Structures are given as C-alpha cells and as structure tokens.
Amino acid sequence: MDLIDGLRHVVGADHVLTAEADCAPYLTDWRRRYVGRAQAVVLPGDTAQVAAVVARCARDGVPIVPQGGNTGLVGGATPDASGRAVVVAMRRLDRIRAIDAANETITAEAGCVLRSVQAAALDRGLLFPLSLAAEGSCTIGGNLSTNAGGTQVLRYGNARELVLGLEVVLPDGRVWDGLRGLRKDNTGYDLKQLFIGAEGTLGLICAATLRLFPAPRAQVTAFAATASLERAATLLARLRASAGATLTAFEVMSASCLDLLRTEYPGLRQPFAGGAAAPAWSILVELSDPDSEAHAIGVLERALDAALAEGVVDDVAVAQSGADSASMWRLRETIPEAQTRAGGNVKHDISLPVSRIPEFVANTNARLLQEFAWLEPITFGHLGDGNLHYNIGVHDRSDLERLAANQERINRLVHDAVHAAGGSISAEHGLGQLKRDDIARYKSDIELQLMARIKHALDPDDIMNPGKVIPAR
Amino acid sequence: MDLIDGLRHVVGADHVLTAEADCAPYLTDWRRRYVGRAQAVVLPGDTAQVAAVVARCARDGVPIVPQGGNTGLVGGATPDASGRAVVVAMRRLDRIRAIDAANETITAEAGCVLRSVQAAALDRGLLFPLSLAAEGSCTIGGNLSTNAGGTQVLRYGNARELVLGLEVVLPDGRVWDGLRGLRKDNTGYDLKQLFIGAEGTLGLICAATLRLFPAPRAQVTAFAATASLERAATLLARLRASAGATLTAFEVMSASCLDLLRTEYPGLRQPFAGGAAAPAWSILVELSDPDSEAHAIGVLERALDAALAEGVVDDVAVAQSGADSASMWRLRETIPEAQTRAGGNVKHDISLPVSRIPEFVANTNARLLQEFAWLEPITFGHLGDGNLHYNIGVHDRSDLERLAANQERINRLVHDAVHAAGGSISAEHGLGQLKRDDIARYKSDIELQLMARIKHALDPDDIMNPGKVIPAR
C-alpha cells in the first residue's frame, strides 16, 4: 500500500486531503509569509490514529508537520516547498476528556480551541488563565508546542507553567502517556518539559492535563499616563508589592500607539484624549480579586493616588464599569490591527530583564532613528513580563517601501541590542522557520549542540517538523 | 600527573580531601542509610574550578558525585561502595552574584545555603519563597537538582518554577552559561528544565538566576479541626476561591500526629488540646497578604465562620500573634522529629490528585491495618499540593522490630495503591539510590527509555552521579 492509501486506511478517505484547493488553507501561515507544499494533509480523529499516521510516515521517512489552529507567527506549522511532507492537522482531536474540579485540572485534547477550554473551565466556576489574541481559533496543542504567553503571564506564567501532564506521540509512532494531574512529582526527568515549546520537533502533543484556578470574583481595570518607562517600572514594582498576585496585567503603550489608534480607529475612545497629545506612555493595569470589587478598587486607588501624588504618573482613569474595562482592553488589543491598516511594520517580539527595558528602548530608538530618521517605533507589550512588541513602522506611508527594503538591517540592529542587554529575540512567538537561523547568531555553540543532541536523541531520523527551531548547519 | 595531583593542581591541596576522617562527613547521607567510599572529596571555589575538576575526572572516566548541603533523603549525594568516585562538594561556591530588585531576580551560586538566599532577598524587601525544614543547611544547588518542594508550593510552585536561568558544568567539563533573567523566552528547547530535578545525573548546576516576589505585608495563621479529609478538601477549595493566591499554606495532620506530639513533646501547646482527644484531622492554614493584616484576618475569618456554620469544620483557632503563629507551625514541623523519637517509621513521600486523597487514605489505611493490625499511620503533609507524608509507625514500641521486618511489604502496598490512584511515589524527595529501582515497576517502558536516551545524549560515558535516578538494567 502506498503512503496515501496507508493514511486513508488509518483515518478514512475523507480525512486525507490531497486536492490542491483542499490542502491550500493548511499550506500557508496566518501572516501569509510562507507557502509550502505537502503530499497530503491528514486529519486524524484520535490519539491512536495520530500514532498510526506517524508510524506510517516514519516507515517511509516522510516528514511530519503538526498543525493546530494555524495561527502561529513564525511559520512553524507550514511545510517546506519540497512537497515531501505530510501535514497532520490536529483539529479533530477536540474533546474535553475530563474536568476534576477538586483537583483544579482539565484534560483536553490538542485540537481544542483555547476559548473552548476556557469556557469548559468557567462552566465549573474555574479559570483556565491562558489568554491571547488568537484564542478564538488557536488550539491547545499549538499553545503548548509554542509555550504561548499572552496577557496573564504576570500572574499565571507561560503555557509551560500551566501543564501538569501530556500525552505525546513520539517520532516512531509510540504513545507516551504522561497525563498526570500532579502538582509534585519527582520520579525522574520531567519529560513533558521537552515537548512544551519544542514546536512539534520532538513529538506530537495529543492531549494535556492543565491547571485551573478559581475564577476571580472581581476585575478592575485602569489606565495611567506617565512620562517615562522608568516611572512605569516604578509603578509596576509598587503594584506588585501592594496588589500581589491580584495584579494580572500591566501593559504599556507608547504615544505612537495611541496616535496610530486615533488615526486608524477614530471611533475608539481614549482615556486621555481630549484633543491633547497622547502621553509618552500609557499603562493598562488590571487587578483580579478573589475577595471583592470594593477591595480591588481600594487597593488600586490607593496605589494610583500615591503614584499621582509623587509624580510617578500624571493622570489616571479607573474603569467605572465592565464596558469601560472592555474599551480600555480594546485599545491595547487593536494596536496590531491598526499597524496592519497603516501598511505594515517590522515586528520584534522581544523580552528583557524588566530593569533593562527603559535604557534599551531609549538607546535602540535613538540608534534606529539615527540611521533611519523616517522610522517610527510603535512599542507596546507586557512590561510586567519584560516582554515588548517592539515594532517599527513609519510616519509616512510613502516610506513603507524603504521600510521593507531595510527590514533585515532593522532586525539585526534590534536583535543585536536585545542580545547585548541579556534579552531574548523571541519572547512568546517561538522560532519556527522565521527565526531558526537568527538564533545561531545569538546562542552559544554549547547551547546549539545541546539542542541538536536532544533532537537527535528523540528524533534520530529528523521526521518531526524538520527545518524548524534547530538552525541549519 | 595522577588524578589526585591533578585535582590538587586545580583547586589547591587544601581543598582535596583524601584522609578517611576528613572525607567521612561527605560519604554518609543525612538519614545514615547509605555509606559510600570515594577517591577524594573535592571542594572547588568557583565555576571554572568545577569545570576543570569535571574535565579532569572525565578524562579518566572517574564518576562524579555532586553534593550540596548533604541533606537529601534518598541517598542521591552519596557515592557507591566501589571507591572509584570523586565527590564534588559545592559549598564553597556560596556567593550571591547579583540581586536585580527591579527585575525581581537573584543570582546565587549553587553552594549558597537556602536561608542565606532568603535573607539576601529580604534585605531588599523581596521574598525568595522556597522554604523547607532543612533550609538552614541545604543549598540552592541541591534544591534545584532535586526540584525541592516545601511549604509554599501551593502559591509559588516547586523549585523548578522559581528558576529563570542556570549555569551548568556539563559532563565533558564545558560550561553552559544559561544565566538569564527572563520571564518569557521561546528561542528553542528550554535546556534548564533538563538539569532541574535531574539529581546531578546530567550536569552540575553551579549558579542560578531565581525569581523573587515582593514580601507580603501580613501573614495570618489558623488551625481548624475537621472530621474527614473530604471536608478538609472542601475547606481547601473554599479558601482557594476566597483567598486566591494569598493562601500560602494548607497543611493537614491526622489525629495520630497530634497524639504523637503530645507524647513526645508534651511542652508544645496544641490548639484543640484541652484534655480531649485530638480531632480526626487538624488543618494549618496560612494567608500571606500584600494589603494588610486586617484584610487577611477578614478573609480568613469569613471563610472559617462559614465553614463552621455549615459543619465543614468543627473548631477553629486564629493565631492572635506572631508567637501564636510560630507555635502552630512548630507543631506541624516537629512531627518528623517526634517520629524519630518514637523509634522510627516507614516513610512515604507521595502525591495524588487532591480529589483522590480522601479515598486513598481511607482505603490504604484499611488495607494496611487488615494485614498489620499493630501499625499506626501517621499522615501529614501539603494537602493543597496533593502531597502527603504518609508515614507508618507503631502504637507500641515493642512492634518496631516487626515494622522494620515488614518495611518492604509496606512500601510495596502503599506504592502500588499510589500508582493505582494516578499518583507519584516521590513527590518532593527525588529518587536518588533509594527509589531508583522502584520506578521501574511503575513507569512505562517508553518513559524509562526516554529517560535513558536523555541521559545518554548528555552524559554518554555515565560520568555524572552514576547509580542514581535511572534504574539499573
């Protein structure tokens, strides 16, 4: 039986796509930077089928490209142009297998859309805290394979910290059942850590047991205006101290972000608009309180009043309603779309020690503008996690062409500066195809060798998502 | 140059111990279950010396046994009887290299005693939350190598969750510098996860960058009495919901624990003593509040009053002072010593999904007592993490001998029951020598093979702490 017939035998003919039109949506990434080819796109229905598909491909040495919601930003789920690969699309594995409320865990299959996991937890009064822009279409398998971040990392950690157990199909087609719901387990190497954030290069995550938390009773949101990132960091430290773990978001936005929103989305209400120029930095703060709204508002107002009195911030606006909160969040979340409307930009998903961010932004802005006076840094992100979306746009659309022409030089300048400051060139998006060769520049030989050894130990024939993560030799 | 001269050349003659009396303290474990032999005990003074020592040993194929504070409970830092090994004692690497208050991180060398790291953080108003009984003598390197747990896991996670970066000497003597202070970094495999909890079998941790947190403003402690573990789990769920992350401890103790304390330490004040029998289960609750003591007391009293009114608990005592709190904690922390005074016991450091604990304890107690009517389960631990110290003592000292004689049978019965309930036979102590062969019974072949492949990929010559963690073939 040839490969395609073999795959049809495993998953049923309806679930093996080979026609160009059927395959097309699976062969282009979300940002349309990459277009690949494949022998087939296979949609298995359960873990046993995934295992059989992988075993069948392994037998012929056929590369496997796992795919979840196909919302990744680095081409990690798109096959190469050779046409040799089989894309294994996981979306039919979409069952919530179990919720254990007393243990505060949920066991979900890899193809579950993130929002459906959040909803299943909330039905039991529990919170699955992973939250990010693509949550309506990204899948748990993709979230774990990329160790997704998002807006709640400050409180709950990255996707990695939310995983207690995994079920993984290994590159030889065997199933590792590591679906444990334990918060403490020191019986040997913690194997699940290998597969989380490996972008499908070491095995194929089929299901996970995830931590849940009690849903907070109240959420309170506020905007604050400040003159510098140093002061924003001061406010962060104060709120970390006085609000503790109830501080669930601390997002910053440069004046250029707010200006861009005003141009592209004039209908969005801005807290400090009133005709005046946007403040140098706007801060979005969210507290999630297990006690009461009154307590959260009290903590927030005391901290913000003190910060106002001491000149740490220049203006504050506390949301007076759920609608107020939603409109504050909408500002933050609309920035990427506003950038797209404005004609595109050069994106950098970076992280740094929080202490080094103010200096990094000042120096890197200056260096960029010295070389390219027509650029405009659009800086926003999760200051609480040291994670900035340090994106570079233009003041004037007529400069878009030279922005594109200089993209590589801009990337290099920014990433060199990140590296010099002890930072990461990919905070939450992963490496995929986009950045796999960049890291060869920034990682030590030892670290690259260790990665290669792990890859070889688990996937000696380089079957699993080849051409991703590990730099080409 | 022979090995010993070579090592003297690297670290100085004073720091290479070979005389029997000098070496003895390094060759016996804390519980005195294991006594090993070694060619030498070497005390390097910095990472470069550690690297040179490892390289020198590797050249001759000499096994290396890393050792921190030598407080482990499973013989993980004790060499075997062959006398071939070199013990590398890390305690001279005891510098705090940096504290970055704005980034809430500390970089400490492996030989730093846990308490000194806590103290260095507190000097800056920050908390390093790892806390366990041995904190006055255990070291950070050992804590990370065993992925230590302790009393604050419920809020802050295991040692693993507190690590942002590592510096590791690899089995070939090269240094991997992974000392990053980043909360988000997705640039390839997360290599530090390999070394955490590996008990020194994959490399030698020399330094770590660790997360800090703002120190809480107030801590409030209470004792509660309840009739069953089911009700204790109900109280846990309620406090998780109403106190959120301010719930920093939720410890349970069986009546037999309190009875034992009354016998062995009659001077210790017991909250519900008053001549009556100890309640079936006592619960120690701690809230750590960033806001105020008044708020913490309010949250705690509201939750406990409601629990009393609904019969979830039968009695409560809220600490009225720091001294009150300390005496409550002393009860909990004295249980192990009381067990030692009582003549010893068969220890089990197990974890289970919280939801399965009440049934597990009831059934396993019944099975044990059916077979050995003279046993007395002494059950205590971190219910919030699903981690019990399910220890087995005797009512009558005259039964100590048959307890020792039946130790293996008791272990087997308990661990089989743990495994059947989806639990772990080593929640926070690791495997070391003590449990390395036990896991061959409970782990799948696939998992054991994956562990062996990782070991081989990083340490192909089996130099690093051989005879630990990985089961013998």
Interface residues (C-beta under 8 A of the other chain):
Chain A: D100 A101 A102 N103 E104 T105 G125 T146 N147 G149 V153 R155 G157 N158 R160 E161 L170 R174 V175 W176 D177 G178 R180 G181 L182 R183 K184 D185 N186 T187 G188 Y189 D190 L191 Q193 L194 I196 G197 A198 L202 F213 P214 P216 A233 A237 R240 A241 S242 A243 G244 A245 T246 D289 P290 D291 H295 V299 S351 L352 P353 V354 S355 R356 H382 D385 G386 N387 G422 G423 S424 I425 S426 A427 E428 H429 G430 L431 K435 I439 Y442 K443 S444 I446 E447 L450 M451 R453 I454 K455 H456 A457 L458 V469 I470
Chain B: D100 A101 A102 N103 E104 T105 G125 T146 N147 G149 V153 R155 G157 N158 R160 E161 L170 R174 V175 W176 D177 G178 R180 G181 L182 R183 K184 D185 N186 T187 G188 Y189 D190 L191 Q193 L194 I196 G197 A198 L202 F213 P214 P216 A233 A237 R240 A241 S242 A243 G244 A245 T246 D289 P290 D291 H295 V299 S351 L352 P353 V354 S355 R356 H382 D385 G386 N387 G422 G423 S424 I425 S426 A427 E428 H429 G430 L431 K435 I439 Y442 K443 S444 I446 E447 L450 M451 R453 I454 K455 H456 A457 L458 V469 I470
